[in-house]
Amino acid sequence: MIEPSLITFWSRTTLRLSADFYTEVVVFASYSLFYFLPQRWNLALIFFGGLSSSFLYTGGIGLKYLALGDLVIIITFGPLAVMFTFLAQTGTLVLSPLLYALPLAMNTEAILHSNNTRDMDGDRRAGVVTIAILLGKMGSYSFYVLLLFIPYIIFCVLGLNFSLGFLLPLLTFPIAFDLEKQFRQGHLSRIPQRTAKLNLLLGIFYVLACILTSPDAFPGL
């Protein structure tokens, strides 16, 4: 049997090593931003905005527990990441790439929201406030449906107006319909995991669509 003191020692050691690694990554990334990349001040602003969000999600004031976690996720995993990548590669800051961030950002938020809806009762007893608790079960279902299907509307608009390649992610449409049905019927135990699998497939088909689409067919770029 492993002594509790040994478990505590390894836990503290792992935590310390993780913190040291995190600090080293931040220092290296900061050095790269300021000395090697164009538009370094804009990049630094976006980078430290994302860094602060990752900490404040559960640390500090704990935005996750104040019904602001959903906002942090949808911004960090969508516009912030895409704008940082676009600015680092092109050296210009424009808003049009935000359109391309929305589908996966909304689908990623659907993972978190389905998890919060499933854990609604436990979170309420623990004093945690989430969007799912504020909306209630019916409102949470409606919000999940919007997060699930608006990306497909965006793909349809892009596909019918600019390039048929953008219709490729529609191959995952049946999975989304099945998820909506399971959510509506209250079968939430596996919904977050299954939504994450949809997110993976949607992302793969989205990347393939971008590869197969001519650069001239991207609106706003």
Disulfide bonds with the S-S distance in Angstrom:
none
